[in-house]
Structure formats: C-alpha cells, structure tokens
Amino acid sequence: MILFVLVPASASARDLFVVCQDEAALVRFDTMRGEVTGRVSLPPKPAMIAPAQEGRLLFVTHPESGQVTRLEVANLGAQRSLAVGGTPFGIAAAADGRVLYVGDWKANVVRKLDAETGAALTETPVGREPTGVALDARRGRLFVANRESRSVTVIEIDSMHSTKQVEVGEGPFAAALDVARDRLFVANVRSGDVTVIDTATESVVGKIPVGGAPYGLAVDPESNRVLATNQHGDRVSIIDATNLRVRGTVAVGRYPEAVAISNGKAYVANWFSGDLSILDPAGGRQAAAAVKLCEGPRSMAFAGVGDAHE
C-alpha cells in the first residue's frame, strides 16, 4: 500500500528525499518548512539514491532483489521497478536521466544501464565490493570506491574503460566531488580518515584523520567545508577544503550515515536514532533541533522541479 501526502511543487525551493532502509520508504523533507511533508513505500531493503533531470527523477537501488526503483518527483506514487539483476548498490545518474552507472556489490563490476528499461549497455570490472560512485561529467570520468580493495577505480565514461586504480585508505565507502577545486573526497570507514584525490592528475594529494568510521560525505562550496559523518562517534567532522584539516566536530544523532548540504545548512541522516540532524557548517554548530524521520535512514538526495542542486 502506497501512502504519500502531495504538496505543490512551489511549496519548497529544495526538498530532501531520504531513503529509509529498515522501513522500506522514501521520506520527503521540506527544507524551507523544516518538516516532513510526505512518504512513499518502496520495495524491501532500499539502499542508495541518485537524482537526475535537475531533480525531476530519482533512482534507488535494492541490492537484495536486484532492482532499481525509478521515481518521478511530480508523481511519486507511479514508481517503476527496473529489473537490473545482480546486487546493485552504489549509483550515479547522467544529468539527462537516460543512463545509470551502478556498482554491483558482489560481481565487482560497474554497469552502464538504460535508465528507462534497466537494460545493461556495458559493464566494467572494478575492485572488490564497489560502494560509492561519483560522476564527474565535466571530465568524463566515473570514480568508484572499492571497499575491500582499498582503492578507487577511475573509468572513462565514453568507452567505459578503467584508466587507473588509485590506492586510498581502509574500507573506502563514500565518494564526493569538489568540482570547483578538482578534487574527490573518499571516506575510509576502517582507517578513520578521508583521502583527497586530485581529479586532474588522478593522484592522492592528502589524507585527513577524522574519527570513528567515516561513512558519508558532502561538499559545501559556499562555506569552503567538507563534512564527514563519523558513525562510531555520533558526530560530524567539518573539514576545511583549502588546507585539508578538521576545523571541528558537531554532535548529531546515533550512527550518522548520509549528509547533504543546501543553502548554508547540512542535513545528517542518523540510522539508529531514525532522525535528521540540521547543522550550520560555517558556524560549526547545530542549526535546529533534530527531526524524526523514519526507521533506518541511510541515503538522501535533493530533488524537485526547479531545484538548482549541485
């Protein structure tokens, strides 16, 4: 049974969509109102999310059932399941929404998929257990964090050929692009640090100790900050994007996972406490009280018609 409360597209400049794994739901959070404005049921065990078409489309992976859910933000109740096979986990979408890049957790490949049908167009071998997938359309590169190989695979997207393996820390998971500075930040869960890769030279230029089990990353060009969630410390580390040092930490909910930034505020999904922490990255403090979301929030993305997301 699908339940969703629809609100006008003009009601919010930026809506945050949160994937709730334990509840098998997608929650819509209005960042202007600071409240949950709807939720829709998803197939079991949803994992990662990717937006496309300037926030008009959303795609959600389901590793245990080998499918990707395709949703139109204007009509979330009319979702479609794409049978892609394998164990789809990390995902990125081309800006026009026609192509998906999906990492297969068990097959150790990244597949280029038709976003309308889910059909595989081609696949490329990567390291073991690919997780975070970051698409740098400007350079025509795809960066894939390989959790069990201590590496990031660089793929040339036109040919879908791997061009390089970059060694990083232990247990790389999330990958976030800083397009303005030609950098890729990679959160290494087991070594408790963030590796910084120069995307022009595809080489490591820094390593930043952050804390216990960094899992999620977000880049904020406006405040010159990069945020990393520390699962084992219930905190978020705030990194200076210029000197690559931690400026401070902020306490959040239990077992923080994903983090996203919009209009000077950071939003942190806390898996164990099932809520959303709202932070001021520039000030290094909480900006508002936590908001109850759902059971097991794991990943999130900004979307909505007219959205100018990064």
N, C-alpha and C positions, 0 to 999 in steps of 0.2 A: 504493500500500500504506500503510495507516494503522497506525502503531505508537504505543501510549500505555501508560504504566505508571499504573494506577489506584491511588490511595491513599484511605483512608477520609476522609469529609468532616470528621470530628472531629480529624484528624491535624494540621490547621493552622488557626489562627484567621483568618489572612489569606493567601491565595495571590495571587501576582502572575503575570499571564499576559502574555507578551511575544510580539509579532508579529515574526517573523524573515523579512524580505522576500527576501533572497537564497536562503535555504534553503526558503522556502515552508512554514513550520512555525509552530506555536504552542507555546511552551515554558511549562511550569508551574513556578514557583519558590516553594518553601515558605519564607515569611519567618521562621517560627519555627525551622525546622531550618537555614536558611541554605543550602539546596541545591536543585538541580533535581530534581523528582520525576516528571516526565513530559513528553512532547511528542507532538503530533499533526500530521500533514501537512495542509496547506491547498492550495487551488488556487494557481496561479502568481501571483507578484507581489502578495502581500497588503500593505496599507498601514496604515490606521488602524483603531483598535478602540474600541468603546463597550460598557459593561456596562448591564444593566437587571435589573429584578425583584430588587433587593437582591443582585446578584451571581449570580443563577441563570442568566442569559442573557448571551451575548457576541455582538457583531456585528462583522464585519471586512470592510472594503471592498477591492475589487480593481479599480483604475482601468482596467487594460488589457483586462479581459474583461467589464466592465460588470455585475459581480455583487457581491452581499454574502453572506458566509457567516454562517449563523445556527447558534450552538452552544449546547447546554445543558451547563452545567458538570458536572452529575451524570453525563452520558453524552456526553463529547466526541467519541467515535467515531461518533456518529449525527448528524453535522453535515449541514446542508442548504444548498444554494446557491439564493439568490434572484436571479433574472434581473431586474435593475433598469434595465439599459441605460445608455447614455452613458458617462461617465468618473467614477464615484463615488470620492470621496476623503475629505474630512472628514466626520465622522459624530457624531451625538448621538442618544441614545435616551430616550424618555419613561420615567419611573420604572416604569410598569406593563409596559413591554416591548411595547406594542401599536403604537406609532408610532415611526418613524425619521425623522430630519432629515439629509439627505445632500446635500453640496455637489457639483455636477458641475463638475469642473476645466475642461473645455473649453466647455461650454454656458453657463457663468456664471449658473447658477441654483441654488437650493436646493429640493430636492424633499421633500415630506412623503409618506412611504411607509407602507403597511401592513406591519408587521414580520413578519406571518405569511406573506404571499404575495409581498411585494416590489412590489405594485401601487402606482402613483403616485396619490396622492389629490389633490394640487395642487402647483404649483411657483411660486416667486417669483424674479424677476430680482435679481441681486446684482452685485458688482463683478467684475473680471476675475480668473480663477483663484482661486476660493474654496478656502480651506485649513482653518484651524481653525474649529470650530463649537462654541460653548458655549451650553448651555441653562440659562436662569435660570427655572425653573418657578415660583418664588415670585412673580416679577414678570410672568410670562407673556411672556417675551422670549427671542429667539434672537439671538445675536451671531455674525457671520460675518466672519472676517478674509479680505480680498481681496488676495492677494499682489501683483498687478500694478496695483492701483488705489490703493494707499496708503490704504486705508480699511477701516472695519468697518461692515457693514450691520446695522442693528437691525430685527428682524422681530417683529411681534406675532403670537404663535403661534396664537391662536384664529382670526384672519382670514387669517393668512399674508400680511399686507401689510407692506411695508417702511415703517418710520416715519421712519428717519433714516440718513444716511451720516456717519460720524464720521471725520475725517481723522487718520491716525496717521503712523508712520514709513515708511521704505522697505522694501518686501518683508515685510509682516506675515504671520506664519505661524501660530504657536500662540496660543491664547487660553485663559486660565484665570480662573475666577471666584473672588473672595473674598466669599462670601455675607455673612459677618459684618460686613464693612466696606462693603458695597455698591460693590464695585469689580471691574473687569475689567482684567486684565493682558494685554498683547499684545506678543509678541516680534517685533521688526522685524529680519529677518535682514540686510538690506543696510545699514541705518543703524546697526547695532550698539547698539540701545537697546530699552527696554521702555516702551511707552505705557500710562498708567494712566487708565482711564475710570471716572467716577462713574456707576454703573448707575441711580441715581435720576434724575439730570439728563441722562444720556446725553451728557456732555461730558468733555473731557480735563482732568485735574487734575494731571498730572505726566508727566515723561519722564525715564527713568533710563538713563544710559550704562552698558553692562555689558561689552562686549568683542566679540570677533570672531564674527559670525554666530550670535546667539542664536536657538535653534531650538525648544527645549522649555521648558515652564513647569510649575511645581507650587506650590500654596499650602499652607502649613502653619499652621493657626490656633493650634496648641499652642505653637509656638516663635515666632510672630509673624514668620515668614520667608516669602519667596517665592524660589524657586530658578529660575534660568535657565541652560540649558546653552549653552556657547559652543563651537560646532563647530570654529572655526579656532584656538582656544587650548587645546583639550583640558582645559577647566576648567568649573566650575560657579560662577556668581556667586550670592552669598547676599544678598538684599535685605531690609532692614528694612521691614516692611509699614506701619509707622506714619509714619516720616519719609521713606520712599521713597528711601533711599540704600543703596548697596552697602556691606555690612559687611566683606566679604572674599570670597576665592575659594578653591576647593579643586580640586586636580588630580585628573583622572579618566582614563579610557581614551581611545583615539583616536576623534575625531569623535563626541562625545556627541550623542545625539538626544533621546529622551524622558526625562522624570524624573517620578517619583511618590513620594509620601510616606505613611508609615503608622507609627503607634506610635513616633514620635520618630526614625525612620530614613528616609533618602531613598535611592531606587534609581535609578541612571542607566544607561540602555542606550547602550552605545558601539558605533556601527555598524562602524567599521573594525577595531577590535580584537575584536569579537564577544563582549564580556563585559559584566558587570553590576558597576558600582561601588556600594558601600554607604557612605553618609555619615551623619554626625551634624550636622544643620542647625544646632542650637543651639550646638554647640561649634565649628562651622566646620572640621571635620576628617573624615578617613576613619574609619569605624566598624569596618570589616572589610576583609579582602583581597578583591580583585575575583574574581568567579566566572565561569568560562567558560560561555557560553550557547549560541551558535549563529552562523550566518553572517548578518550584516546585521540585527541587532535594530533596529527602527525605532519601534515604539509599544508601549504597555502599559497594563494596567488591573488593578485589584484586583477579585477576584470570589471566589465560593464561598458556599454556603448558610450563612446565619447571619452573613455578613460585614456589618459596620457601616461601610461605606466612605462617604466624603464624596460 
